[in-house]
Amino acid sequence: MREAIIIFTRVPIPGRTKTRLQGFLTKDQCAQIHKNFLKDIKKTCEKLNKDIFVFYTPEDKDNILKDILGEKCNYKIQQGNDLGEKMYNAIDYVLSKKYKSCILIGTDIPYLKKEDLSKAFKILRKKDVVLGPTEDKGYYLVGMKKSNKAVFENIEYGHGNVLDNTISSIKNANLTCDLTNKNVDIDDKDDLLYFYNEITKGRISENTNTSKFIVNVIEEYKKECLRLTV
């Protein structure tokens, strides 16, 4: 069965990515953590042996992504006026290439597991749409067998309960839906501290690119705080 994964991302350019972390991290560090997200997510995606598409913005910066993700992915520029339209266009493009189904994932979920993706594809064998919920009432994953704009219309991304609002739109369009596993995305300092604690307690591997970065950053931060109190 031909199935595909879309990695949907900004190009990790200092000052233009992970801006909610700026202030705690430098602009260069924000770009670096995003690069680590991408490396870890690609490694997980490759375990499924699916075709991988990378839809990115801004345009003419794919050389940066190719240095991180390699030449084998299919690179495409995001097209659309807003986030929902861009996601729809990406899914519509891939499904037009005769894939039975595809899932689109964001890049703020570096601790994504193979099982999260496998479950999503299994759901699509019986349902029209699959979503991957996040702890902050959004979603990190959306997948379909047939593209449908209704899934993305009238949704105010970044505000309110995006997950529940999207599920309502799906039901109103008479489509079936189910959820794959929940994940925690990394948006701000508190998220970094949460994952640092998970890593140091042994609940998350310390050997990923993202884990190594987080441990280094937080330990440097703690040293600086200690120095300032002495």
N, C-alpha and C positions, 0 to 999 in steps of 0.2 A: 504493500500500500504506500503510495507516494504521499508523504507528509512533510511539512516544512516548519521551520522555526524562524520567526522574525525577531531580531534584536533591534529594538527601537531606541535610538540614543542621540544625544548631543555629542559633538566632537569634544573631547576633553581639552579645552583651551583655557588657560588661566584667565580668570575674571569672567568667564562665560559659562561656567558649569559649577554645580553644587554651591551656589551662591549663599544658601542659607547656613552653610558652614563657615563662610567668611567671617572673620573676627576671632573665631577660635582657631581656624586654620588660615594659612596664607593662601593667596590666589593660586600659587604654584602647588601647594599641598592639596587644594581642592581638585585641581586637574590630576594630580598624581593618584589620589584615592579613587577617582573615577576610572583611571586607567586600570587600577587593580581590580575594581568591580568587573570591568570588561573582560579581563584575563580570566578571572574565576568563573564568570558566567559562561564564557565560551567553552571552557574546559568541561563544565557540566553539560552543556548542550551537545558537545561532541560525543558524549557517552551514548546518545540515542541513535547515532548514525542517520540523522535526518539532514536534508539540505538546509543550509543556514543563509538567511538573507539579513543584511544590515541596512536598515533605513536610517539615515542620519541627517543632521543639520548642524552648522551651515554648509552650504554647497562648496565645492572646490577644496575640501579639507579631507578627502578620503585617504590621502597619503598618510595622515596621522593615524587613522584607524587601521590601515593596512599594516603599519608598523607594529600595532598592538595585536591585531586579530589575524593577520596573515592574508595571503592572496586568495585563498580558496573560497572565502565567503562571497556571496553576490551582493555588491554594494549599490544602493539606490538612494537618491536624494528624497527626503520627505516632501510631499506635495499636499497643499491644502491651506486654508485660511486660519484654522484653529486646530487644537490637539485632536479633537474627535474626528474631524475631517481627515487629518493626516493619518490617523490610525486606520480609519476605514479605507482610505486609498491604498495604504500599504497591504492590507489584507486582501482587498479586491484585486490588486496587481498579482499577488502571489497565487491566489486561487484561479486567476485567469490562465495560469501556466499549467493547468491540468493537475493540480494537487488535490487530493481527496479532502484534506483538511490542513489548517495551519494554525499555529498559536503565535501571538505577539507578546513579547515580554519587555518590560522596562529594565533599566540597568541599575536601579537603586537597591537591588536585592541580591547582594553578592553571595549570600548563604543559601541560594537556591539549590535544591537537590534534584537529582535525576528522577526520583519518585514523584516530585511535584509535576514534572513535565509528562512523565509516563501516565500518571493518573489523568491529566488533562486530555491527552490523546484518547485514552480509553473512554472518557466521558463523551467525547465527540462522536463516538461510534453509535451512541444512542440519543444524544441531545443535539440541539441546534447550536448552542452557545455554551462555552465554558469560561468561567472567571476565576482568577486567583486572588482571594482577598488579602488585604494587609490589615495590620492592627489599627491603623488610623482611619479605617472606614473607606479606604480606596481599594484599588486593585492593581496588581503588578502584572497580571496576565489576562489576555482575552483571546479566545479562539473560536473559529467557526468552520463549517463545511461549505456554506454559501454566504457570501458577503451580504450584509444588510445594514443600511445606513441608520435604521431605527435604533440600533444598539448605542449609537453615539450622539444622537440628536437630543437637544434640550438638556444637556448635562453640563453643569458648571464645575469644571475640573479644578481641583485644588481647594474647593470649599464644600462644606457640608458632608453629607453621607453619599459620596459618589457611588459606592457599591450598591446600596439599596435603591438609589435613583436609577441606576443602570438596570438593575433587575426589574424594576417597575416598567422601564421602557421596553425591555425584552418581553415581558408578559403582555404588555399592551399591543405588541406586534404579533401576538399569538405564536411566539417562539418558545421552545423549551430550553431550560438552562440548569446547570449544576455547577458546584464549586469544587475546585481542587484544593490542595492544602494551603493553609494560611501562612504568610510570611511577614517578617518585620523588615520594613525598608529603612534605609539610612538617609535621613534628611538633615539632622541637626546634632548639636553637641550631646544632648541627652541620649541619642541613639548610639553614638560612639561609646559613651560610658556604659550603656547597657551591654553592648557586644564585648567591650573590654572585660567586664565582669564575667560574661559567659565564657570567654576564652580562658581567662585565668582560673576559672573553676573547672575547666576541662570539659565543659558541655558543648563546646564548639572547637573544631580543629584549629590549632595555632599555626598550622603549616600552609595555609592559603596566603596568597598575595595580600588580600585585604586584612587578614588577621595580623600578619607581620607589621603592616603599616599602622593599624590601630594600636597595637601594643606599644610600638615605638613612640607614636605621637602622644598617647596618654601618659606613658612613663616619663617622657620629657616634660609634659605639662605638670605632672606631680612633683618632679624635681624642681621646676621653676617656682611652683607654689611654696614648696618647703624653703627654698632659698630666700624668698621674699618675706617669710615669717621669722627668719632667724635674725 
